[in-house]
Amino acid sequence: MTPEDFTELFLKGNHDAILTHRRNMLGEYSLVGAGVVSDGGAHYATQLFSF
């Protein structure tokens, strides 16, 4: 599952996930997600990622 897939499922509301904003050393913000999302049948345990 890619971050894009995760975002699509998250925005559809099929999720039990945590999204937070993280700041890097350049002062830029990135979205960091970790949790479990469902596509209507399968559940995916997602790793921590940023995008």
N, C-alpha and C positions, 0 to 999 in steps of 0.2 A: 504494500500500500504506500502510495506516495503522499507527500504533504498535500498535494492538490486533491487527491481522493479523500483524504481526511477532512479537508476544509469543506468539500462538497457535501459530505455526509453530515458534518457538524452543522452546516448552515440549513440542512434539511430537518434538523432537530433529532436525528437518530444518533444520540450520543449519551455517553456518561463520561464526560471528559473535562479536563481542566485546561484552560488556555490562559496564559499569562503573557505579559509583555516583558521583555528583557532588553536591557541596554548593553551594547557592546562598548569596547574601549573607544570607538570613534564617536560615541554618543548617538548612534543610530538605534532605532528600536526594531526589534524583530518579534514575531509572534511565535511563541513556544507552546507546543501542545503535547500532552501525554494523557493517555486514557484508553478507553475502549469505545469503539463505534460499531454500529450495526448497519448492514446494508439491507435489512429486511429479513435476514435469515442467518447469515454468517456473522460472527463477531470477530473483530480483529483487535488483538492487543497491540497497541502502537508503542513504538519506542519514542523516547524524547527526541524531538527534532525542532529545528527552527526554520522559518521561511518568511 
